[in-house]
Amino acid sequence: MDDDYLAINQANWDSRAPLHARAYGLERYVADATALSDVVRFDRALLGDIAGLDTVHLQCHIGTDTLSLYRLGARMTGVDLSGTSIEHARQLAAEVGADITYVQSDVYAAPEALDHRTYDLVYTGIGAICWLPSIERWAQTVAQLLRPGGRLFIRDMHPVLNASLAMTVADDHPDRTQQSWISGPGDVTIALELPYWEKAQPLEWNDEVTYAGSETVSSPRSVEWNHSLGEIVTAVLGAGLRLTTLVEHDSVPFEPFPGAMTYEPETGEYRLAVRPDRLPATFTLIAVKD
């Protein structure tokens, strides 16, 4: 696919940004100078101390996670394809007096857009890399952005989650005679129906309602790619980074399968209501540039 994917996804995220600015509860960041996003609050245990680190947040959207990293002491730059998202991020930073630099750019062009500056930390959050056609090129871009000793931190949706749909079971499975907990007729289960590995052609979607709130987006078309966990790790290693951490989690900070998930206020995350141990929902990967 040619670079039209950038125009398609930019229009989609430009149309989502105002809706998300209303749905994300931005007022709490204004009212409470210590407020952190649920995503960054979850990430803190593996993220560690980031005070004083020059950090770039790729695909930062409207800046709630970027602001949260700033509040943990990092010197922040946010990058996003969507100009409307960047506008909302800048507005939030201005309202709370946060000294954050925001730059509009697609991921692959980020080194040039940032004048080839390098960073101590490259941070990428939930729902980011699925919008990129090549995970290998993404890893190479990350390596360009890191200075020696710098590290990549990514927590994103697990490729198994990205490949799954919630479906109703029609027929009984013979193994239920031995394992009675296997889903039976009428039960909603999670099925692998979408590509797990990266493919040349993307999946195209036309979703009139975004994941936050119920308002209709004006540009519903989007395209995305899945990347297997092996492809992600191989890309990171191939870019010359040293893998230090890879953790799979059974929770995700939004509800991908309505009706099949349960919300846990203490973590701000959703997990399967029944047997959550069968679904890797997100992963955290940390790698260092030696």
TIMARRO-442264 format. One record per residue (C-alpha): y, z, x negated. Coordinates in nm, 2 decimals. Layout:
# TIMARRO-442264
     c2     c3     c1
      Y      Z      X
...
This chain:
# TIMARRO-442264
     c2     c3     c1
   0.00   0.00   0.00
   0.35  -0.08  -0.13
   0.64   0.16  -0.15
   0.70   0.13   0.23
   0.52   0.46   0.25
   0.83   0.63   0.11
   1.05   0.48   0.39
   0.80   0.57   0.66
   0.76   0.93   0.55
   1.12   0.98   0.47
   1.22   0.88   0.82
   0.94   1.11   0.96
   1.06   1.41   0.76
   1.43   1.34   0.83
   1.34   1.36   1.20
   1.14   1.68   1.15
   1.40   1.87   0.95
   1.64   1.96   1.23
   1.35   2.07   1.45
   1.21   2.29   1.17
   1.55   2.44   1.10
   1.55   2.57   1.45
   1.18   2.67   1.46
   1.15   2.84   1.11
   1.36   3.14   1.20
   1.62   3.09   0.93
   1.83   3.37   1.07
   1.60   3.63   0.92
   1.68   3.50   0.57
   2.05   3.54   0.65
   2.02   3.88   0.81
   1.78   4.02   0.54
   1.86   3.95   0.17
   1.51   4.05   0.08
   1.32   3.83   0.33
   1.06   3.60   0.19
   0.86   3.32   0.35
   0.51   3.40   0.45
   0.39   3.13   0.21
   0.55   3.29  -0.09
   0.46   3.64   0.02
   0.10   3.53   0.02
   0.13   3.35  -0.32
   0.29   3.65  -0.50
  -0.04   3.80  -0.61
  -0.14   3.49  -0.81
   0.21   3.38  -0.89
   0.30   3.69  -1.09
   0.64   3.77  -1.23
   0.87   3.47  -1.22
   1.20   3.64  -1.29
   1.42   3.43  -1.52
   1.19   3.12  -1.51
   1.34   2.78  -1.48
   1.15   2.66  -1.18
   1.14   2.33  -0.99
   0.99   2.32  -0.64
   0.86   1.98  -0.56
   0.86   1.87  -0.19
   1.07   2.17  -0.10
   1.16   2.06   0.26
   1.43   2.28   0.41
   1.42   2.54   0.13
   1.26   2.85   0.28
   1.00   2.88   0.00
   1.26   2.77  -0.26
   1.49   3.05  -0.15
   1.20   3.30  -0.16
   1.12   3.21  -0.52
   1.49   3.25  -0.60
   1.48   3.59  -0.45
   1.19   3.68  -0.68
   1.42   3.61  -0.97
   1.35   3.24  -1.06
   1.63   2.99  -1.14
   1.56   2.73  -0.88
   1.58   2.36  -0.83
   1.44   2.20  -0.52
   1.34   1.84  -0.48
   1.25   1.65  -0.16
   1.23   1.30  -0.03
   1.41   1.38   0.29
   1.79   1.38   0.26
   1.81   1.56   0.59
   1.58   1.83   0.46
   1.79   1.87   0.15
   2.10   1.91   0.37
   1.94   2.19   0.56
   1.82   2.36   0.24
   2.17   2.34   0.09
   2.32   2.49   0.41
   2.07   2.78   0.40
   2.14   2.85   0.03
   2.52   2.84   0.10
   2.49   3.08   0.39
   2.30   3.34   0.18
   2.50   3.28  -0.14
   2.20   3.16  -0.34
   2.27   2.95  -0.65
   2.00   2.68  -0.60
   2.02   2.32  -0.70
   1.88   2.06  -0.46
   1.81   1.70  -0.55
   1.69   1.42  -0.32
   1.40   1.23  -0.48
   1.05   1.13  -0.42
   0.80   1.32  -0.64
   0.71   1.04  -0.88
   1.08   0.97  -0.95
   1.16   1.34  -1.00
   1.18   1.33  -1.39
   1.45   1.07  -1.38
   1.63   1.23  -1.09
   1.64   1.56  -1.28
   1.76   1.39  -1.60
   1.43   1.45  -1.78
   1.49   1.83  -1.78
   1.18   2.04  -1.83
   1.08   2.37  -1.66
   0.89   2.69  -1.71
   0.73   2.65  -1.37
   0.65   2.37  -1.14
   0.58   2.50  -0.79
   0.42   2.31  -0.50
   0.35   2.46  -0.17
   0.15   2.40   0.15
   0.13   2.05   0.30
   0.27   1.86   0.00
   0.03   1.64  -0.19
  -0.12   1.48   0.11
   0.19   1.26   0.13
   0.13   1.11  -0.21
  -0.10   0.81  -0.27
  -0.21   0.89  -0.62
  -0.30   1.24  -0.73
  -0.34   1.12  -1.09
   0.02   1.00  -1.09
   0.13   1.33  -0.94
  -0.04   1.53  -1.22
   0.13   1.31  -1.48
   0.47   1.37  -1.32
   0.41   1.75  -1.32
   0.32   1.73  -1.70
   0.65   1.55  -1.76
   0.84   1.82  -1.59
   0.68   2.11  -1.78
   0.80   2.23  -2.11
   0.54   2.36  -2.36
   0.40   2.69  -2.23
   0.51   2.61  -1.88
   0.27   2.62  -1.59
   0.19   2.45  -1.26
   0.14   2.66  -0.95
   0.01   2.49  -0.64
  -0.13   2.63  -0.32
  -0.20   2.36  -0.07
  -0.43   2.26   0.21
  -0.79   2.23   0.10
  -0.92   1.88   0.11
  -1.21   2.00   0.33
  -0.95   2.12   0.59
  -0.77   1.79   0.56
  -1.09   1.60   0.63
  -1.18   1.82   0.94
  -1.12   1.80   1.31
  -1.21   2.05   1.58
  -1.47   1.90   1.81
  -1.69   2.01   2.10
  -2.07   2.03   2.03
  -2.27   1.81   2.27
  -2.63   1.87   2.17
  -2.83   2.17   2.04
  -2.93   2.16   1.68
  -3.29   2.25   1.60
  -3.19   2.48   1.32
  -3.04   2.72   1.58
  -3.39   2.85   1.64
  -3.37   3.00   1.29
  -3.00   3.06   1.26
  -2.87   3.16   1.60
  -2.51   3.16   1.50
  -2.50   2.78   1.45
  -2.26   2.63   1.71
  -2.43   2.52   2.03
  -2.35   2.29   2.32
  -2.00   2.35   2.45
  -1.88   2.53   2.14
  -1.58   2.41   1.95
  -1.67   2.35   1.58
  -1.51   2.21   1.27
  -1.65   1.86   1.18
  -1.59   1.65   0.87
  -1.45   1.33   1.03
  -1.17   1.21   0.80
  -1.19   1.09   0.44
  -1.25   1.36   0.18
  -1.18   1.15  -0.13
  -0.86   0.96  -0.21
  -0.86   0.61  -0.07
  -0.64   0.32  -0.14
  -0.54   0.28   0.22
  -0.37   0.58   0.39
  -0.44   0.74   0.72
  -0.16   0.65   0.96
  -0.05   0.89   1.23
   0.19   0.87   1.52
   0.25   1.24   1.62
   0.54   1.28   1.86
   0.54   1.66   1.82
   0.56   1.83   1.48
   0.36   2.14   1.37
   0.66   2.38   1.43
   0.79   2.41   1.78
   0.75   2.17   2.07
   1.04   1.93   2.03
   0.98   1.56   2.00
   1.04   1.38   1.67
   1.24   1.06   1.67
   1.03   0.90   1.40
   0.67   0.99   1.47
   0.50   0.75   1.23
   0.37   0.89   0.90
   0.11   0.80   0.64
  -0.10   1.03   0.42
  -0.39   1.05   0.18
  -0.65   1.32   0.11
  -0.74   1.41  -0.25
  -1.07   1.58  -0.32
  -1.08   1.91  -0.51
  -1.26   1.73  -0.80
  -0.99   1.46  -0.81
  -0.71   1.72  -0.82
  -0.87   1.91  -1.11
  -0.96   1.60  -1.30
  -0.60   1.47  -1.26
  -0.46   1.80  -1.39
  -0.69   1.80  -1.69
  -0.63   1.43  -1.75
  -0.25   1.50  -1.77
  -0.31   1.73  -2.06
  -0.28   2.06  -1.87
  -0.52   2.36  -1.92
  -0.67   2.49  -1.60
  -0.64   2.87  -1.58
  -0.70   2.96  -1.21
  -0.87   2.79  -0.92
  -0.92   3.00  -0.60
  -1.02   2.88  -0.26
  -0.89   3.07   0.05
  -1.02   3.09   0.40
  -0.67   3.10   0.55
  -0.37   2.87   0.60
  -0.01   2.95   0.71
  -0.01   2.73   1.02
  -0.26   2.66   1.30
  -0.45   2.34   1.22
  -0.71   2.38   1.50
  -0.54   2.54   1.81
  -0.77   2.76   2.00
  -1.02   2.79   1.72
  -0.80   3.00   1.49
  -0.67   3.36   1.49
  -0.34   3.48   1.35
  -0.32   3.77   1.11
   0.04   3.92   1.11
  -0.02   4.12   0.79
  -0.07   3.80   0.59
   0.12   3.55   0.81
  -0.19   3.33   0.79
  -0.44   3.17   1.03
  -0.82   3.17   0.98
  -1.11   3.05   1.19
  -1.17   3.30   1.47
  -1.55   3.26   1.44
  -1.72   3.26   1.10
  -1.42   3.19   0.88
  -1.64   3.19   0.58
  -1.75   2.83   0.66
  -1.40   2.67   0.60
  -1.21   2.65   0.27
  -0.86   2.63   0.43
  -0.63   2.63   0.12
  -0.66   2.65  -0.25
  -0.45   2.78  -0.54
  -0.46   2.61  -0.87
  -0.27   2.72  -1.19
  -0.26   2.52  -1.51
  -0.06   2.55  -1.83
   0.09   2.29  -2.06
   0.01   2.41  -2.42
